[in-house]
Amino acid sequence: MTSYVFRVWLLPNLPLELEPDEEVWRDIEVDGSHTLAEFHEAIFEAFERWDSHAYEFITRNEDGIALRSYVHPQLYDGGPSWRAMDDAEIDRFIDQAVPDDASEDAKARFRELQSNPPPEGNAADTTIDELNPEELGALSYTFDMGDNWEHYIELQDTRNASLDSSPVVVDEQGDAPSQYPDMDE
């Protein structure tokens, strides 16, 4: 069996006035047999959260293009990973948000995935191994769709050993902010 160490960066959250002076991240080791729901629980604990909310993982390729969404088990309905965009919406997005140096292949792949979204996955039924971490560009993870705690996740290390326990934090940097910052401060 294989285990993986992923670095989970907490991204700035401007509506919640979270813009730390240093990067805040946690390195979490997970076994290939762990599910995304178990990975979520590890992230939840690593960032000292206490109030459960919905979450979503999105797999991304090396160009950062969203490939598929994996949602909280209670949100899963087997529908598309996201709302399909029409050609005009896709063109506007490419013009406004896609870097000019993006390859035509990347733009074509984006166009295909936005017009024909893949079915969403259930985080409780999807293992880390199923994501093929060594081929995956990255993951994004959103916790609490109201406050939108955004995270960027990237593979740091692959180990040829089984992790015989729950996922574990193996390194960290920065203080985890309060799940509900005091906006009066």
TASUL-V843947 format. One record per helix or strand of 3 or more residues. SS is the DSSP state (2 for helix, 1 for strand). FROM is the first residue (numbers start at 1). TO is the last residue. If there is no record, write none. Layout:
BEGIN
((SS;FROM;TO) (SS;FROM;TO))
END
This chain:
BEGIN
((1;3;10) (2;14;16) (1;24;31) (2;36;46) (1;55;60) (1;66;71) (2;87;97) (2;104;115) (2;129;131) (1;138;143) (1;149;159) (1;168;173))
END
